[in-house]
Amino acid sequence: YQIDFDPQPSRRSFPKKLVSKELVVAMFYNNKGADALVKQQFPLAYAYFREAVLSEPLFTSAWINMGILYRMAGYLEDAEKVYLHALQQSPDNLTGLENLAYLYNITGKVESANEIIAKVEHKRAVNPYYHVNLGEQDIEQQNWKLALGHFKKALILNRNMHEGYFGLARVYFEIGELDESERYLKLAKNKALNNHYEEKYQSKLDFLSSL
């Protein structure tokens, strides 16, 4: 079976990877645990997260959620141990790093927290998809100038990502610069990864032509 976890599949293509039955089971229990955690059903959440890591001990997300559970329940030393264990498995996990920084802030280890936050900000600053996401948020808020800046930054980091060109095309369309919108739509189409995106961008080019 092929499963797509992206709620907005039209935005980008993610690489595929094989997962074991044990990992699928761990994902299931991790999701159940997250639901229980939101409802502050701490013993139930613990039971689910425990089953998740027993099924797949290398499933970092479950360990991070276990750390959040410990923090929310007041077991701060245990939370730190679990976060560090998760980051030992996946040192660049930004969610784990952010949660550890938050824990250090509330426990008075401000210097350590600031070091982690700086590391997270650096990693995000050099991630083109992070800037695309920020650009999309700016479009929703009609911050056109900020959106243009984020999409341009994304393309500086990766000239081949069609999402960046499409983002620029969207902004220029919204501010009435249709020639620029058409130009970036053509670039997006040229960089498209598959027929789905090519057809999507061509339909928008046809729409622009009708205007």
C-alpha positions, 0 to 999 in steps of 0.5 A: 500500500502507498500512503500519503500523509500530506494534507495538501498533496498538490503543493509538493512531492515528498520522497517515498520510503518503505516502512515496517509493520512495526513502524506502522503500529508505532505510528498508530499508537503514537497518534492515539497517545497524542489524542489522549495527551491533548485531553490530558488523559496522562496515564492513557497517553503514557500507555499508548506512547509506551506501546509505540516505542515498544513496537519500534524503539527508533520511532523518534516522534513517540519519544518526543511525545513521551517527553512532552507528556512527562513535562506536562505531568511535572516530571521534568528530569524524565522529560529531559532524559527522553528528549535527549534520547530522542535527539541521540537517535535523530540529532537534527529533529527540530521538534525535539530540539524546540521542545528541549529548548522550551524545557530548558527555559522553564527550568532556568537553563536559559543559556542552553535553551538559547544555543538550541534555538539558534541552531534551530533557526539556522537550520530553518533559515537554510531550508527552502521549504521553510521559506515557501511555507512562510510565503504561503502564510503571508499570502493568506494574510495578504502580506504581499511584500513579505511573501515575495521575499520568502519565495525569492529566498527559497529560490536562492536556496534551491533554483529548481523548486517549482513551488517557489516559482508558483508562489511568486506567480500567485503573489504577482497575480494578486497584486495585478502584475499579470506579465510577471505572474505569467513569467513565473508560471512558465518557470514553475511549469518548466521545473515541474516534477511530473505531469500533474504539476505541468497540467496544473500550471498550464491550466493557470497559464490558459486562464491568464491568457483568457484574461 
